[in-house]
Amino acid sequence: MRELTKALDSLKKHQGGWARRPVMPFADFLQEVIKHPERNIRDVYQVYVDMINTFICEGNDEYSHDSESIDYLDYNCNQLFVEGSDRPFFADRLFANRLMRHVDSVSVGAQQNKIYIFEGPHGSGKSTFLNNLLRKFEEYTNTPDGARYEVVWRLKRENFAGGTQSISSITDRIASILEGDGRKDAASDIRGIVEPGEQVSEYFSVPCPSHDSPLLIIPKDVRRQFLDDVFENDEFKWKLFTEKKYDWVFRDEPCTICTSIYQGLLKKYESPERIMEFVFARPYSIRRRLGEGISVFNPGDRPVRQTVIHNDVIQRNLNSLFAGSQQVAYLYSRYAKTNSGIYALMDIKSHNTERLMELHNIISDGVHKVEDLEERVNSLLFALMNPEDRKVLTDLQAFSDRIEYIKIPYILDLKTEVEIYRESFGKHIDEGFLPRVLHNFARVIIATRLRTKSEAMLEWIGDPEKYELFCDRHLQLLKMEIFTGHIPKWLESQDVERFSAKRRKSIIAESEKDGWKGLSGRDSIRMFNEFYTSFHHEDKLIDMSMLCRFFRAYCKQDKDILPMGFLDSLLRMYNYSVLQEVKEALYYYNEAAISRDIQNYMFAVSFDLGTRETCTYTGDSIEITEDFFRRVETRLLVAEADSSSFRMNVQKAYTTSTLTQEIIRDGLDITETSLFSHLYERYVHNLKEKVLEPFLQNENFRMAVRDFNTADFKTYDTKIQEDVNYMIENLQKKYKYSRQGAKEICIYVIDNNLAKIFAGQ
């Protein structure tokens, strides 16, 4: 019993936390408008824009200081599409930028009726995207920040004796309760049906079926002056009267029902001020499951037989109120239920093709006929479409300028592709891969989705062969980096300089044509599951040899799925990269000694052979001989035949620029000069290239790496232990390898003889 009481108490707390949705008089509503004008004077377009901007933070530009930046931003869309979702949608960087451009176009001003079609191939996640978007729209609009108000008329029952009436019909009594939904006297209505003959309220409510803003009840010809009087001369008032997004406040008219009620009351009371006493406001409640504010239709949903909706109780009350005068027909269509909301079609097929055709006239004229009445429709119209279904629109040329396509192709951003794997299989999957291998799996998947030839890439990189260590001959690997917003460091300086804003835009624009073929999202998840379960073992991490073996077997079944040579290029890029990491991890030459060598060399080139001089910078006594020069020049990768000209160039640069300008004039230390930096980088690069040579011929070194972190490791000599420990620790610290991963990548580099393969590269 104690647990049951506690459980019921929890339910009471939950009930107490429900949002209150009070109905307020027009005067109180105006106070809310004055207090929060930007929140309460919004049409559905602005609410949609505000919702997107609430859940998607400002984008990050990693190259904001680059004069050629095109504002290709990194947006975090997780709050909108992932958090709280049973089926998250992952927006890659390309689609996120496309979506934000669409939102910017919606926000700029007065909107003509359009239908926004999100187009993508099968398995691109269109339905998941739209469902999550609508879920967040519903969530946002039912919060104070996203709420809008709609009109509720509260009219007096004029034909009752004493202002009240006895209710005998159970149907009418139940309907009266429904009328009272959201009113303070709803409880008294409920009590009023317990026994026949009890009294009910002398007022009845007529909600606006089109969800009009209460501001639209103000007559159009005085609305501008009315709002001018309401607001002080501040920043918002200036926006209200100048910005296009507020045009609707002065342009739109209330629905036919509200207009008829207003005109009937005006005829009855002959006072606009008195009429506003009957105008109340309540928050517009968006409820997708009830079709209020959001209606979503699947292709298999059959059209309803009853296209016109009416309410007999409200109609009888209206007839009684306006008896002998202008009649008010309380009729509306299902489009009214989503007015100022969202009407969405999931795929243009079957019955949704008919619905799209019906929308043609609505989009063109903004009105819909309900028997004799004209019903204004001002909703956000969304649809999903597969590319092959475009033929449905070929016969509607007049429709074309009312359609805006937003493309949702397959994922082309490898970071997002990897996030999908982590979401589907758990973040722990990273622990089963050597670094980069998981992302290389994503690269292979994305390569199936890219077109082989890219005019924009070839126009930028004239000779792809010069990047054979880092890229494929079709430049797909480079294109993937650009799509993620990354400009690789291995690009030559002249190509970086040629990467102008115009070229960047043309490459990003090509993404509109990529992602329409290849492996779908569902295919990639299925393949990853097959790959991971086949090669994941507790005692060994997944490496590139496994990845290549898996995809080569797949290519035998479908030879056209990948461009010829792509896997070879990917493997070569990976091998070269990990070789550099291992070299960097082994490199521990004394930086101070290198600096002294360079300073002594720069000083010595100005003196004749056979002399002895004391270096001004290091204080070392130098015997200037051919052997002294060759020792340094060998590490600078200077051929013996070129040594004389190399020294002359260094001596000329030192005397004309380094000494006279940078050191004497600018007061720089020699280690801060451009000549020193150039020679130092060249010296270090050569040392790193040669760093593995002493170990490759030493079988004990490989055996020590294999036995690392075991008892046998201590049997090797101290020098080898120190070298292996230093290398493993550096790989962990600098490149985020696990201890096992660092061990395996070292064996991979040695066993595949990568240092010899890339010698001189």
Secondary structure as GFF3:
##gff-version 3
##sequence-region A 1 761
A	DSSP	alpha_helix	2	16	.	.	.	ID=ss1
A	DSSP	beta_strand	24	25	.	.	.	ID=ss2
A	DSSP	alpha_helix	26	35	.	.	.	ID=ss3
A	DSSP	alpha_helix	37	40	.	.	.	ID=ss4
A	DSSP	alpha_helix	44	55	.	.	.	ID=ss5
A	DSSP	alpha_helix	78	81	.	.	.	ID=ss6
A	DSSP	alpha_helix	93	107	.	.	.	ID=ss7
A	DSSP	beta_strand	115	119	.	.	.	ID=ss8
A	DSSP	alpha_helix	126	141	.	.	.	ID=ss9
A	DSSP	beta_strand	149	156	.	.	.	ID=ss10
A	DSSP	three_ten_helix	161	163	.	.	.	ID=ss11
A	DSSP	alpha_helix	170	179	.	.	.	ID=ss12
A	DSSP	alpha_helix	186	192	.	.	.	ID=ss13
A	DSSP	beta_strand	203	207	.	.	.	ID=ss14
A	DSSP	three_ten_helix	214	217	.	.	.	ID=ss15
A	DSSP	alpha_helix	220	230	.	.	.	ID=ss16
A	DSSP	alpha_helix	235	242	.	.	.	ID=ss17
A	DSSP	three_ten_helix	244	246	.	.	.	ID=ss18
A	DSSP	alpha_helix	247	251	.	.	.	ID=ss19
A	DSSP	alpha_helix	256	269	.	.	.	ID=ss20
A	DSSP	alpha_helix	272	275	.	.	.	ID=ss21
A	DSSP	three_ten_helix	276	278	.	.	.	ID=ss22
A	DSSP	beta_strand	279	283	.	.	.	ID=ss23
A	DSSP	three_ten_helix	288	290	.	.	.	ID=ss24
A	DSSP	beta_strand	294	297	.	.	.	ID=ss25
A	DSSP	beta_strand	308	310	.	.	.	ID=ss26
A	DSSP	alpha_helix	312	321	.	.	.	ID=ss27
A	DSSP	beta_strand	331	333	.	.	.	ID=ss28
A	DSSP	alpha_helix	334	337	.	.	.	ID=ss29
A	DSSP	beta_strand	342	345	.	.	.	ID=ss30
A	DSSP	alpha_helix	350	365	.	.	.	ID=ss31
A	DSSP	beta_strand	367	370	.	.	.	ID=ss32
A	DSSP	beta_strand	373	376	.	.	.	ID=ss33
A	DSSP	beta_strand	380	385	.	.	.	ID=ss34
A	DSSP	three_ten_helix	387	393	.	.	.	ID=ss35
A	DSSP	three_ten_helix	397	402	.	.	.	ID=ss36
A	DSSP	beta_strand	403	407	.	.	.	ID=ss37
A	DSSP	alpha_helix	414	425	.	.	.	ID=ss38
A	DSSP	three_ten_helix	427	432	.	.	.	ID=ss39
A	DSSP	alpha_helix	437	447	.	.	.	ID=ss40
A	DSSP	alpha_helix	455	460	.	.	.	ID=ss41
A	DSSP	three_ten_helix	464	467	.	.	.	ID=ss42
A	DSSP	alpha_helix	476	483	.	.	.	ID=ss43
A	DSSP	alpha_helix	493	497	.	.	.	ID=ss44
A	DSSP	alpha_helix	501	510	.	.	.	ID=ss45
A	DSSP	alpha_helix	521	535	.	.	.	ID=ss46
A	DSSP	alpha_helix	544	557	.	.	.	ID=ss47
A	DSSP	alpha_helix	566	586	.	.	.	ID=ss48
A	DSSP	alpha_helix	591	604	.	.	.	ID=ss49
A	DSSP	beta_strand	612	614	.	.	.	ID=ss50
A	DSSP	beta_strand	621	623	.	.	.	ID=ss51
A	DSSP	alpha_helix	626	635	.	.	.	ID=ss52
A	DSSP	three_ten_helix	640	642	.	.	.	ID=ss53
A	DSSP	alpha_helix	643	653	.	.	.	ID=ss54
A	DSSP	pi_helix	654	665	.	.	.	ID=ss55
A	DSSP	three_ten_helix	670	672	.	.	.	ID=ss56
A	DSSP	alpha_helix	674	690	.	.	.	ID=ss57
A	DSSP	alpha_helix	693	696	.	.	.	ID=ss58
A	DSSP	alpha_helix	699	706	.	.	.	ID=ss59
A	DSSP	three_ten_helix	711	715	.	.	.	ID=ss60
A	DSSP	alpha_helix	718	735	.	.	.	ID=ss61
A	DSSP	alpha_helix	739	751	.	.	.	ID=ss62
A	DSSP	alpha_helix	754	757	.	.	.	ID=ss63
###
